[in-house]
């Protein structure tokens, strides 16, 4: 079963070649595939090596996250990677879709999706890996995808969860900044921007729900901040509509 390797430092490639006696095939920038990797190589890696190793598995493994016992198993993952599109508007569209996708960013244009039933989220703002892949192809992009992948290194999915929390909190804080910068003198423009903000809030709420229900990721801090922001947005919207 093949291994997928995401590198953030090309010098590690030489170590893989030397210790595993194999030359990984480059699929795109930072992404490689190899038929084998010496088990001792990834077992002896330190805590913060600049790479990710995923192994193809025959079975689908359910995620298990238990904060009390320090378990951060993301379960089976789906890899979606693509090359930058030639169409600038296409790149913007794909970027917006990724912002609606429940996934972990592994590297530039490389994402890992949890193995869940995405059909349950049809009709919501949630974007599945299949929808993302189809959109990239529609814009003439090249996509690399693989399913039933198990995280071998890092040994824990904790780093991905922490990155996810930071990313969601950053988006939440960006909404707060947008509210502060709103031009309250132009009511029509203000209402339009508030509606855009409400759409972003809805997206974040739906993403948080997926991470909570499907993976049991604790995002209470982000959720609490989002609730407070929602109250402010609703109040500002009501006041703006009354003044119209």
N, C-alpha and C positions, 0 to 999 in steps of 0.2 A: 504494500500500500504506500503510495507516494507521500512525501513530506512537502509542505509549503513553508518557505523560509522568507521572512520579511526582515531585511537588513537595514540598519541605520548607520552601519559602519562597514564599508566594503572589506576592510582588513580581516574581518571574521571569516569571510569566504575562504581565504587561504587556510585557515585553521580547519574548516569543514573538509576541504579537499585533502589536507594532510592526514587528518585523523579518520576520515571515513572512506578514503581512497575512491572518491567519486567527485565528479564535476557537476554541480547543480546547474540546471538550465535556467537562463534568465528569461522571465516572462514579460517583465516590464521594469521600470525603475523601482528598485528596492524589493522586488518580488522575484523569488526563485522557486524552482521545483526540483526535488531530488528523489530518486528511487530508494535511497537509503541514507541514514545518518547513524554514525556510531553512537550507540546508546550511552556509552561512557562520556561522549563529548557533551551532550546536553545535561547529563546528570551531574557533571562536574562544573557546570557553568556557575558563575557567581550570582549575586542577587540582582544586579543592575546592568547586565550585559545588553548592548544595543541591538537586540534582535528578538524576533518572535518565531517560534517553531510550532507548526500545526501538523498533525498527523491524520491522514484519512482513516476513518473507522467504518466497519461494516454496519454497526448498529447506531441508532440514534440515542444519545444520552441526554437525559433531562437535567436541566440546571439545578444546582443545589447551593443556595447561599444561606449560611447560618452565621450571623455576626457573633453570637455568643461563643461558638466553638471555633471561630476563625476559619470557616469553610467558605471559599469563594470560587466554586466550580460553575463555570458559565455553560456547561453542557456542550452539546453539539453546536457547531457554528457553521454559517454559510459565508464564504468569502466572495466579495464582489470588488473587482479592481478594474480600472479603465484608464485609458490614455486621455490626455486633454483633447477636447473637441476643437475642430477648426472653426466651428460656428460659435462666435462669442455669446450670442443670445442663448444658444444651446447650453453652453457652460453655466450660464446664470440659471437656466431652468433646472438643470441637474443639481446644482448647488442648493436651490430652494427645495427640491424634492428630498435631498439627503437630510435637510433640516427637519423633514417630516418623517424620517425613517428611524425606527428604534435600532440603532446600531452602534458599534464601538469603532472609533477611528484607529486603525492600526498604523497607518502611514499616509503620506500624501496620495490621495485618490485610491486608497485601499481601506475597505471597511469589512467588519465582521458582524453579521446579523445573527441573533439568537434563532434557534430552531423551534419555531412556534407555529401555531395554526393561524396564518395571516388572513384566512377567509373570514374569521370572526370579526375582523376589523374593516371589512368591506363597507363602504358608505361613510367611514370616518375619514379623518385627515391623515391617517397612518399609511405610510408607503411601504409596501413589501419589497423584498429583493427582486422578485420577478417583474414588478412594475418598473422598478428602477432600471433593470437590465433592458427591458423593452424600450424605454425612453432613450437610453444611451444609444442603442442600435438604431432607433428611429432618426436620431441626429447624425448618423453615420459614424458613430464611435466604435472602438474596439473594446470588447468586454472580456474579462477573464473571471470565471466563477467556478466555485467548487463547494460541495456540500458534505455534510457529515464529518466535519473537521473537529478534532479534539486538540485543545491547547496543551502542548507539551512544555513549552517555555515561553513566558514565565510560568512557574509551577502553580501559581495562583492567579485568578482573574481579578484580584484586588486592585491592581494598578489600572485596569480598564474601568472599573467601577469608580475609582477616585477621579480619573480623567473625565468620565461621564458627568459626575456631580459638578466638577468645575465648569464644564461646558454649559450645562443647563443653568447653573447659577450665573454665569457670565451673560447668557441670553436674557435672564430675568433682570439682571442689573442694567442691561442695555435698555430694557423697556422703561425702567425708572428714569434713566437719563433722557429718553425720548419724551417722556411726560414733562420733564422740567424744561425742555427746549421748545415745547409747543407754543405756537403763536396764538395767543388767546384773543387777539384783536380781529383776526380773520376767522369767523365762526365756521364758515363752510369748509375751509381748509383744515381747521381744527377737528371737526367732526369726521372728515375723511381720514385723517391720521389716527384718530381714536378707533375708528372701525378697523383699520389695518392692525393696530395694536391688539384689539380684541381677537382678531384672527390668530395672531401669534400666541396670545394667551391660551386660546382654545387648543392650538397645536401642542403647546407645552403641557397642558393638562392631560391631553390624550396620551402623549408620550410617557408622562409620569405614571399614568394608569397602567400602561403596558409593562413598563419596567417593574412596577409593584406587583401586579397580578401574575405575570408570566415568570419573573425572575426573583421576586421578593427583595428587590433592591430598595434600601431605605433612602427615600428622597424627601423626608419630612421637612427638612430645612428649606429646600427649594419650594416645596408645596406651600408651606406657611407663608413665605415671602410672596408667592404668586397670588395667594388669597388676598393679602393686604393690597397688592397692586390692583387686583380686579375690583376691589371696593372703590379705590381712588378713580379708576377709569370709568366705572359706572356712574359715580357721582359727577365727574367732569362731563360725561356725555349728557346726563340729565340736565345739568345747568346750561350747557351749550344749546340743547334743544329748546329749553324754556325761553332763551334769549332770541330765538329765531323769529 
